[in-house]
Amino acid sequence: MVLGFCSTTPLQGWVQPAWLHAFLFLVLSTVFSATSVSSSPTQLSYGDHCASIVPESRPTRPEFTTSRFTGFKVGYFTGGTAILGQNSSPYSSQSSKSVSFRTRSLYATETEGVFKVEGRLVLASDGMYYFEGDLNHGRPSFPQLQGFWSESSGELCMVGLGSAYSNGGNLLRLSAVLKLSNVKNSSTITDLVTGTLKSLNSAHDSNYFEPISILIFPEMNYKYTLASSGTGCPGGADVPETASLSTDSMNGICSILSMERFGLEYAHDCNPSQNCSPFGGGIGYLPQFISFTAFQCSDDEEKLQVMVKFQNSSYDYYRAYNPSTTLIGEGSWDVNKNQLCLVACRILNEGHSLVDARIGDCSIKLSLRFPAILSIRNRNTVVGQIWSDKTVNDPGFFRKIMFQSIGNRMPGIPGSKYEYTEIERARKLCLKRSLLRKRVAYPNGYSSDMQLDMSVRNSTHLLGWAYSELITLGDKFYDRYAQSIVSLEESSVAVAISSASTLENSLETNASDSRPMNVSYRISLTLEPGVKFGDMIISPSNFSGIYTPVEISAEGIYDAKTGFLCMVGCRKLSSPVKTSSNDSMDCEILVNLQFPQLNSKNRGYIKGSMESTREKSDPLYFEHLDLSANSFFGARQSIWRMDFEIIMVLISHTLSCVFVGLQLFYVKKHSEVLPSISLVMLVVLTLGYMIPLVLNFEALFWGAMVIVRIVTMVVFLLQFRLLQLTWAAKLKEGHQKGSWAAEKKVLYLALPSYVAGCLIALFFNRGKNEYGAAVQSYSLPDYQLHSLWGDLRSYAGLVLDGFLFPQILLNMFTSSTEKALSHSFYVGTTFVRLLPHTYDLYRAHNNAISFNGSYIYANPGADFYSTAWDVIIPCGGLLFSAIIFLQQRFGGRCILPKRFRELEAYEKIPVVST
């Protein structure tokens, strides 16, 4: 997070008379004074707290000169627990606290070299992002600090009011004094601005906070003292000049450094207790990543100043720095070796209080270069090394560390080339595809379909997701930010080809662009914990909810005549701590994808696979994985499908309203049938509408689903009314025990049946999802609960599909011939329950992809859906409807064998009294 210090914009080209200065000063003073008085009910005395540091002086005019007090870029602080809370960030093991100061106005005063300063101070902590004007999250801020700065002594003292929220969520009214030292007009790498922010409230006051120590890197009139041009990188690796790219723009280098993340590789026998990092074993771990933040970038001097942040997680890239694991350095470009050479220093004495912090130990060297040739085994657009200038026996010495870009966010540096090395092996491994008939078109290589998000499945269930990023197409790089192809071979100026025009070209292939093309990809797999992939078992990372990804580099051939993409993949073998000796790769991976025809009726779905070409006994072997994705055209079809499914939900719920309403009219006309309706059946149906409303209550107010939820609520209310009427009717005839006795028998038989069915379903699902003890070792409780809840939802859907089961039992126990249910109710409700299965069959035979999040109607997570279940359940539902029809016409036991039906006849013979 880069925090800035803004000054007033200079008025250039004006000839400003003295009366204009006085007039502007009078107006601005009046406005700022009025604002200050109106917004600050309690004024703090500057003299009581700051007079001994910078004496107060009367302002004379606004200061528009930008050479004074141009600001601070990055600040860090410690303390302030009462207003910031404990470090509870899930993103990193390191604490990270940053401070920003924004100047509102600057005035010259009657005392030479003393300036009045008004500004805003903001504190941020625990990896949270705070933006100006955002009053959320309890951000501690002091919006109206006022004080004086002495240009000669470098002292700054300010007082003001602020606000924050306590750990309990209570609003705190803060008053504080800010004191900073070494605030000067010029700075070097060894200069630091340090100071404190102290509360002016009593220690027993609820608004009191402990003193805060502040450390800031100045940037005013920076002068380079360590970087020297022409000296190269003594002690670094001797790399041929032609192996790296040259550049004449230091600002371009700064832009690249700010965009990239870098992974570290240590010596093969390094561990956290050894001196293998610039910080020794004191921090307790070996950082795995670094990132750069550029402070100064000078094209004129060909030098830069950077902050190097060492981090234990790639997600720390988005956080502010920690002084204990941060270096400050200067660098210059070595034109002889085409590399950037830096000298870096540590921040020392950065304990609990930062007042005594200083820059020292500038014995750390870094070099950085841009490889001229990239390949499947070397995709890093930036590589470098870090080493110590000390001898082995000196304190602070550490062994050389290698680093390389891991995000590779740049499409390629101007002048870089990609070298295909696995194309011939891809030709041999991939099956030959025969050419299809003429006038059949597939997406060409420039289509947006070439950039894919895919689901990953094994033979039984969904394992996770894969993101594929196109790197090169032929001899050109793909810029994923501009979504265009850029040529980098002939000129240092990238020639962009618009993706919009190439997309149109992809609609019709021709002889010139349908020939096989060389392509390269980066594929990132995010799999659920416990999945074994070669020599690694996926485990949760230290970033909450994110699992360790599997990174694969791939290259191969895309044939636009057949729509077939076949590639060989390579991945670096896993290691808890990456070391420079562990650079072997597994390149026995085969990836293929089949794109759909552009003129196909079922176009829009891309299917493929990823498999290991090794023997099953090989420790690097992994099971066959199925890949599937929506193409560009499939995205439109998916949107159409979601709209259609919303309409289907509305139709289904509306029909349910009609059928339940008809049953209500039926029982109003024939009230005598109410006691013959099964309460268990009505409870099942009522819960079927109530539970989704309760669990998804927030969706009542979300977009297109509002109408769906409202209709669902109407169905629930009608169903509940039918339940209420039936309950009241059974209570009314309470003296006749036959109805209640039969209802109890139904409950005693139906409830164990439901429980037994649930246990059987859970047992089979557990066996299906159990793929080794590793899953149980690494699976998160949240994932287990989610899987259990999904199983229960599916079984609940099956119970609803068989909603007539309790009514069938009740009819049997009561031997009833009452027409308790209207034909429209039991036939119509059965139709509504079975329609999703018919739709699922249609959807499955039209290449629907398993994107669970996009299902609105016939959601596989809410019922049993498969080809087999889509046949079994409708047959069962129709059978139940037929049984109800027969029972209401011929008696409740008409479906039983003859000897059970005779018992019913005997019960109907009246007893003759004598």
N, C-alpha and C positions, 0 to 999 in steps of 0.2 A: 504494500500500500504506500503510495507516494504522497507525501503531505507537503503542501506548498505554503509559501509566504508571499502574499500579493501586495504590491505597492501601487500607489496612485499613478495613473498613466501620465507621462510627461506631455506638456504642451509645447510642442516644437514649432519653431518658426514665428512665435509671437514676440512682439516688442511690448513688454508689460510695464506701464508707468507705475509710479509709487501709489497714486490714488486708487488704481485698479487692485493692487495688492491689498490695500487697506479695506476696500469695499468687499472683496472676496472674503477676507478674513473675518470681517464683521458679520457677513451673512452666514458663513459656515459656522462660526462660533455660536451664533444665536440658534441655528438649527440643531447643532449637536448638543448644546446645553439644554435646550427644551426637550430633546429626545431623552437625554440622560436623566433629567429631573422627573419626567413623566413616567419613565420605565423603572426607576430605582427609588422605591419608597424610602429606603434608608441609605444615606450617603456615607461613604467611608472616608476617613481622613487620611490623605496621602502622607502628610507630615508626621503623623504618629507612628507610621510603620516604615517609611522610606527616606526620611530626611537625612539620615546619616549615610545613606548610600549615594543617592543623587538628589541634591537639594532642589526643591520645587522652584520653578522659574515661570514668569508670565509669558504665554505664547504671543508671538508677534505676527506671524504669517504662515499660511500653509506651505509645506515643503514639497515641491514637485520634482526635485532632483532624484533620479533613479540610482545614482551611485551610492546613496546613503541608505543603509538598512534595507537592502534588497531582499533579504529574507533567509529562511531556513527551509531545507527540503525534507529532511527525515529526522524525527525525534523519538526518543525512547524514555520510559519512566519506570520507576519502581515505587511501591507503596500504594496508599489510597485504597486499602482493602474495603473499608467501610462503604465507599461509594462505587466500588467496582466489583466486589465479590471475589471469591476464590477462583483460581484458574480451573474452570471445569470444561474446557474445550475438548470435544471429542476428536478434533482434527489432528492433533499433534501432541507429542509428549513434552514439547517445549512451551514455556510461557511466552507470550508475545504482547507487549503493550506499547502503544504508539501515541504520540502527542502531535497536534498540529496547532499552528498559530497563524491567524490571518489578520494582516494589518488593515484597519479601517481608515485611519488617517494619521498623518505625520505633520507636526508643526515645528517651525523654528521658534526659539525663545529669546528672551533678552540676554541670557547667558550664552556666550559663544561656545559652540560645540555641544550644547544640551538641547535635546528635542523632546517635545511632548508626543507620546505615542498612545493611540487608541486601537484596541484590537480584540480579537476573539480567540479563546483557547478552548480546544476540544480534546478530550481524552478517550481513547478506545482501547479495548482489551479483549482477550480470549478469542482472537480470530474473527471478531464480528466487524462488519463494514459499516461505517458511519458516513453519511453524506450531509453536506450543508443543507440546512432547512428541514432535515428529518428529525422529528422530535420523539421518535419511537425508541424502544429498547432501553430507556432510562440512561441515555448517553450523558455523562457528566460534561457540562460545558459552562464556560464563563464568557457570556457574549459581550460584556461591556467592561473590559479591563482598561484602566487609564493609568498612565504613569509617565516617567521620564527616563531618557536614555542619554548617557554621557559618551560621546564619540571618542574622547581621549582615554578614559579609563575602561571602556567596554562594559560598564555596569548598566543594567536595566532593572528598574523596580516599578511594579504596577500593583494596583489594588482594584477589586471589583467584586460583584455579586455573581452567583451562578446557581445552578440547580442540578440535581441528580436524583436517582431513586435508590433507596436502600435495598438490602437483600430481601426484605419483607415486602417490597413494592410501595413503600411510603415515599412521598415526595419530600426531598430535602432542600432547604433554602441555604445555600452556601455563601460564605464570604471569605475571601482569601487574599493573600499577598504573594505575588510572583517575583522572584529575584533570580536574575540570570547574570552570569559573568562571562567575560571574553567575547562580548558581542562587538565585533570590530568591522571596519570597512574592508579589510582584506584578510585572506585566510590561506593556509597551506594545509597539507595533509595531516599535520600533527595538531592542528587547532581543533578544539572542542568547546562548544558552549555548554556550560553546566549550571545548575541552579536548583532551586526548590520552589514548591508551591505549598504554602502552609495555610492552615485554617485559622481564621480570626475569631472563631467561636470558642467558647469555653470547652475544656476537655470533657465536662459532664453534660454538655449540650448534645441533643440528638442529631444536630446538624454538623457536629464536629467530625473531621476526618484526619487520619494520621498524615504526617508530612510526606510529600511526594518529591522524590529526587528525579531530576530531568537531565537528559543528555541529548544534545542536538549537534548535527553536522552543519557547519556554516558553508555558504557558497558565495559569499560576497567577494568579488574581485579575486578569484582563486588564482594562485600561482603554483605551477608545477615545480617540485623540488627533487623528486625521485626518478621520474621518467626522463630518459635521455634518448634522443634519436640516434640511430646509426650504430648502437652498441650491440644489437641483437639480443639473444636470450642465452647468455653463458650458463652452462650447466644443464640445459634442456636437451631434448633429442635432436639429432642432426638429420633433418628431413630435407630431401632434395627440393629445390625451388619449384620444379615443374609439378611436384606432387600436390601443391597447394595453389589456390587462386589468389590473385592480387586484387587489391581494392585501393581506390584513391579517396574514399569517403569515410571519415571517422564517424560522422553522424549515421551512415549506413550500418557501420559495425555496432553502434549503440542500439540501433533499432533491432538488429538481429539478436543481440544479447538479451534485450528486454523481452523478446518473444519466446525464447527457447528455455527449456529446462534441461539439466544435465545430470547424468548418472555417474557415480564415482566407482572406480575399480581400484582396489588396494592390492598390495603385495600378497602373494598366495598364502603366507603364514601369519597374516595380521589378525589381531583380535582386539576388542575394546580396551583391554588392560595394557596394551603396548602403546608406544609412541608412534602410531601409524597415521595420525592426523595432526594438523597444525595446533590442535588444542590438547594433545596428549591424551592420557587416560582419565583426566579429571572429569570429563562430562559423562563418562560411564557408557558410551556407545560410540560406534563408528557411523558418522553421518553417511547417508546413502545418496544424497542429492545436493546440488548447489544451484543457485540462480544468481544473476547479476542485475544490479540496478545502477544505471549510469547517472552520475551527478553532473559531470562536465564532459562535453564532447566538442573538441576544437579541431575543425578542418584546417584552420590556418597553421596551428602548431603540430597538427597530426598527433594529438595526445588526448587522453581521456582520463577521468577519475571515476572509479566504480566502487560499489559496495558488493562484496561477495558473501552471500548468505549460505551457510552450511545447514542442511535440514535432514530430518530423519524420515520424511514422507514427501512424496511428490506434490501432495496437496498443500504443503506449507508454502508452495510457490505463491499462493494468493494472500499470504499473511505478511505482517510487518516483521522486522528483524529482531533478533535476540543478540545483544552485545557479546555474550559469552561464546557465541558460535559465528561471529561475523568478522570479516576482514575488510579493511579500507585500503584501496590500492590505486596506483597510477600506471598508465601504460602508454606505449607508443608503437607505431607500426614499423616492422622490420622489412624494408623493401627488398633486401637481399634474399631472405628466406620466405617471404610472403607469410608472415605470422605476426600476431600481436603479442608483445612482451610486456608483462606487468610485474611490478614490485608491490607487495602487499604487507600491511602492518596489522597487528592485533590491537584490540582494545583492552587495556590492562586496568586493574583495580576497579572492575565493574561489579563490585559486590552489592550489598543491600543498598548502600548509598552511592549515588553516581557522582557526587560532588568532586571526589578525588580521581575520577576516571581520567585516563590519558592514553595517547597513542604511542605504541612502542613495539619493539621486536619486529623490525622491518626486514627480516631475513627470508621472507617467504616469496617465492617466485612462481609465476604462472606464464604459460605460453598457450596460444590458441590459434588455430588455423582452420581453413575451409578446404576440405579435400576436393581435388579437381575431378576425381572419378568416383562415382557411387556404384554399388553393386548389391546383389541380394545379401551378401555377407557383411557389407558395410554400407548401411543406409544413413549414417550419421553425417548431417550437413556441417556440423562443427565438432572438432575434436581438440583435446588439449591435455595438459599435464600440470601438476603442482608439485613443487619440490622445495627443499630447504637449502639455504645457502650456507648452512653451518656444517661442521664436520661431524662424523658419526658420534664422537664422544661428547660433543657439546650438548648442554641442556636445551631442549626445544627442538632437537633434530627429529625429523620424521622421514620415512621412506617415500619414494616417489609415488604419486597418485595419478592415475589416468582418469580422464572424464570425456564424455561424448554426449551430444544432444540426444534426448530421448523422445521429445515431442515432435521434432522435425517439422516445425510449423511453417517453415519456408518451403516453397515448391522447389527450390534449388537456387544456388547463388549464381549470378550472371557469369557465364563461362563454364559452368559445371556440365558434366556429361554422365550418362548412365550406361553401364556396361552390362549387357545380358550374358550370364555365364551358364544358365541352366536351361536354355531354350531347347537344345537338342535332346536333353534327357526328358523334357516335358513332351516332346514329339513322340518319343518311344513309349512313354508310360501311358499316354492318353490313347484311348481307343479311337480308331478312325471313324468319323461320322460321314455317312454317304450324303451327297448333296440332295436336297429336296427338289420337288418339281419347280419349274420356272414360275416366276411372278409371286413367289413366297418371300416375304420381306421380314428381316430381323433387325433389331437395333444395330446401328453401326458403332464403331468404337468411340465416337464423339457424343453418344447419347448420355443423357442424365441417368439412365438406368445403370451405368457403369459404377455409380457410387451407391453402395448398398448398406442397409441395415437388415440383418438377418436373424431369424430365430434358429436355435441350435437344439436338436433333439437326438436322443439315441433310439433304440428300438422300442422303448416303452413310454418315455415321457419327455417333456420339455426340460432341458438342462440349463438354458441361459440364452445369451444373445451375442451376436458378432457384428462388429462394425468394420466394414472394408473401405479402405481409403485408396483411391487410385493415385499412384505415384507418377508413373510415366506411361505414355502411349506412343509407341514407336520411339522416335528420338526426341520426344518433347515431354516436358514436365507438366503435371496438372496442378493448377493453383486452386485449392479447395475453397479459399476465401473469395477469390474473384470468380470461381466456378468457370474457369477457362483454361485452355491449353496455352502454355508459354514456351517459346523456343529460346534456348539458352546457348546454343552452340556457336552461332556465327557472330553474335554481337553481345556486348554487355548490356544492351538495352533489350529487355524482354518484349517480344512481339505477341500481343494478346489476340486470341481468336475468340470471338464472342460465343458463349455457350448457347445463347438463344438461337443464333443462326445455325449452329451445328445441330441443335435439337431438331430444327426443321429438316435438315439433311438426313437425319436418322429415320425419318418416316419412309423414305424410299431409298433403298440401296441401289448402287449401280456398280459397274465394273471397276471403277477407279477406287471406290472406298469399301468394297466388299471382300477384298483379299485379306488373308490372315494377317493379323497385326500382333507385334510383340507388345506385351503389357506387363506392368509390375504393380503390386499392391502391398499395402500394409494392413494386416488383419488382426484385430484385437478381439479376443474371446473373453467374455465375462460369464463365467459358469458358477453354478451354485456350489456352496462349500461341500467338501467331501468327494467331489468328482476327481477321479484319477486321470491325469493327462500325461502319459509317458512317465517321466521320473518325478513328477510333481503332483501333489494333492492340493486342490484348491482350498485355501483357507481364508477367513476374513482378514482384511487388512486393518490397520489401526484407524482407518477412516470409517466412521459408523455407517453401516449399510452397504459398503462397497467391498467387493471381493477382488483378490489379486488377479489381474488380467493375464491372459496368455497372449504374448505378442509374436506374431508370425510375419516374416517377410516372404513374399511370393512373387514369382514371375512365370510367364508362360505365353500362351497364344490364344487370341480370340479370333474365331472364324465367323465373320458376319454373314456368311452364306448359310450356315447351320445354326447360328446363335449359340455356339458352344464355346465356353471359356474353360481352358484347362491349364493348371499351373502347378509348379513344384514349389513347396513351401519350406522355409528354414526357420527354426527358432533356437534361441540361445538356451543352453541347458541351465536349469535352475540351480541356485545356490543361496543359502541364507544371507551371506555377505559376498557381493560380487568381487572377484579377485582377477588380477590380470592373467593368471595362469589358466583360469577357467573360461577360455574363449572358444571352446569347441561348440559346434552347432549340430542340431539334428535336422538334416535336409531330406529325410526320407518321408516327406509328407506330400500327399497328392490332393489337390483341391480342384473340383470341377463344378461348373454352373451351367445350366441350360436356360437360356432366355426364351421367352415366348415369341410366337410370330406376331407381327404387328397387325396382320389382318385376320388373326384367329378370333373365333367367337368367344373363346374363354381366355383371351389374352390378359396379361397383367400380372402373372405369377411366375416367379423365378425359383427354380428348384435345383439343388445340387447336393454335394457331399464333401466331407473331409475325412481322409483315412490315412493310416500309416501303412507304408509299403514294407515294413519290417515283419519278421516272424512274430507270432503271438508270444513266444517264449522270451523275446527281446524285452529288456526292462524299459526301453523307450517306446514300446508299442502302446497304442491307445485304440479304443474301440471306434467302430465306424460311426460317424456323426452325419446326420441329415441337416441340410441347410435350406431355408426357404425365405423368400422376401417378396415384397410388393415392388413391381416395376413402376416407372413414372406413370404409365397408363393404368396400372393396377391401383395406384393411389386414387385415381378418379373413380375407378370401379369400387374401391373400398368405401369411399365417401358415399357413393350412391347406395351401396349395400347398407351402410349404417343408417342412412335416411329411410331406406325401405324397412329396416328392422324396427325403427321407431314407429313407423306407420303400422307395422304388424302388431307391435305391443299395444298401440292405441286401439286397433281393431279388436284384438283379443280381449282387452279389458272392457271395451264397450259392449262386446257380446256377452261377457260375464255379467255386466250390469243388467242387460236385457233378460238373460236367463234367470238370474236370481230374482229380478223384479217380477217375472212371470210366475215364479214359484210363490212369491209373496201374495200375488193376486189369487193364485190357486188355493192357498191355505186360508185366505180370507173368505173365499167362497165355500170351501170345504174344511171348516175348522176342526171337524172330527178326526181328520187324518194326522193332525200335529203330533199326538202321542206315538204314532207309528213311525216317526222320522228319527233316525239315529242321532243322538247327541254327539257321539264320538265322531261321526262323519262331519257334522257341522263344526265341531271344534277344530278338526284337521283343516277344513277349508278356511275357516276364519283366521287361524294362525298362519296359513299360507299367504294371506294378504297382509296380516298385521306385522309379521316379523320383518319383511323387506322395508316396510315404512319406518319401523323403529331403527333398524340398523343403517338405513340410508336417509335419515331425516334431513341431513344437510342438503341432499339432492333435491329436496322440495323447492329450493330456491335457485336451482342451477339451470340456466339456459333452456334448451329444448326439452329437458326432462320435466319441466314444471307441469305441463299438461298430463304427462304420463303418470306422475305421482298423484295428481289431483284425481284422475280417473281411478287409480288404484285405491285411493282413500274412499271414494264413493262405493266401489265394490265391497270394500271391507265393512263399511257402515251398513250396507244392505244385507251382507252376510251375517253380520252381528245381530241385526234386527230379526232375521229368521231364526238364529240361535236363541235369542231372547224369547220369542213367541213359543218355540218348541219347549223350552225349559219351563215357561209359565204353564203351558198346557199339561205337561207331565206332573207338575206340582199340584195342579187343580184336581187331577184324578188320583191323588196320592193314596186314597183309601183302597184303590185297586192296585194290588201289589204286582200284578203280572207285568206291566210295562217296565217298572223300575227293576224288577228281578231280571228281565231279559236284557235290559241295558247294562246291568252289572256283568252278566255273562259275556256280553259283547266286549266290555272293557277287559275282563279277565282273559279273554282269548286273543283280542286284538293287540293289547299292550305287549304281552310276551312275544307275539309274532313280530311286532315292529322292532323290539329290542334285539331279538335273535337275528333278524335281517340286518340290522345295523352292525352288529358284531361281525357277521359274516362278511359284509361289505368292507369293513375296516380291516379285517384280517387279510382279505385278498388284495386290498390296496396297499397294505403294508408290505406284503410279499413282492408286489410289483415295484415299489419304490426302494426296496432294500438292495443296494448294490455294493455291499461290503461294509466291514466294520469301520472303515475310514469315514463313511458318511456320518455315523453316529458320533465319531470322535470330533468332527469338525462342524456338524450342523448346528446352527443357532437355534435357541428355543423359539425365537420368533418364526423361523422357517417351519419348525415342527408344528407349532400351533396353527400356522397358516395352512399346512397340509391337512391337519386334522379337521380344521374348520371347513376346508374344501370338500373333504369326504362327507362330513355331516350335511353340508348343503346339497350335495348330489343325492344322498339318500333321502333327504327331506323331499326333494323333487320327485323321487320315485314313489314315496308315500302319497303325495298329492295326485300323482297319475292314477293310483289305485284308490281314489277317495271313496268309491262305492263299496269297498270291502266291508266296513262296519255295517252298512245298510243291508248287505246280503246276509250277514250273520244275524242281525236283528230280525229280519224277516223269517229266518229259519227257526230262531228260538221262540218267536211269537206265533208261528204258523199263520202269519197275516196274509189276507188277500186284499188289504186296503191298498188303494192306489195312492201311497204316501207321497210319492214324487211325481211331478208332472213330467210328461215325455220331453217337453222342451228343456226342463232343468237337467235331468240326468243325461240325456242325449247331447244337449248343447254344451254342457260343461265338459263332458267327455271329449267332444270335438275340439274345444278350446285347449284342453290339456294335451291332446295328441297332435295338434297342428304343428307345434314346434319340432316334433320329431320328423314329420314329413318334410318340413323346411330344411332341417339339418341334413336329411338325405340328399335333397337337391343341392344344398350348399357344398356338401362333401364331393359330389360328382361334378362340381364346377370349379375345382381346384382352389377352394377356400383355404386360406392360410391360417395357422393356429396363432393368431394374435389375440390372446385372451382379453386384453384390455379393450379391444374394439367390439366385442360381442355385446349386443343389447338385447337381442331376441334369440332364444335357443342357446343360452350361454352354457357351455360345457361344464362350467363350475357350479351350475344350479340344478343339474339333473344328470342322469346317465345318458350320454350321447355317444353313439358309435353306430356303425352299420348294423351290427347285431341288435343292439338295444333299440335302435330306431324301427326295427321290425317287431321285436318281442313286445315292447311296451304298447304300441298301438293294437296289436292283436289281443293283449291282455285287457286293454281298456274296452275294446269292442265286445269281448267275451263277458265282462262285468255288466255292460249295458244290456246285453242279451239276457243275462240271468235275471236282472231286475225286471225286465219286461215280462219274462215267464213267471216270476214270483208274484207280480202284481196281477197276473191274469189267472194263474192256476194254483196259487198258494205258495207260501214261503218254503215248503219242503219239496216242491215239485222237482227239484234238481237232484234230490236224494234217491237212493235205491228204494224199491217198492216197499220193503218191510219197514222202513223208517216213515214212509208216507202213511202206512196203515195206523201207526200210533196217533197220527193227527186225526184220522177218522174216528178212532175210539174216543178221543178227547171231546169230540163234538156231540156224542150221544147224550141226550139230556137224562138226568136222573129223575125217575118217577117216584114221587113220595106216596106212601099208603097211609 
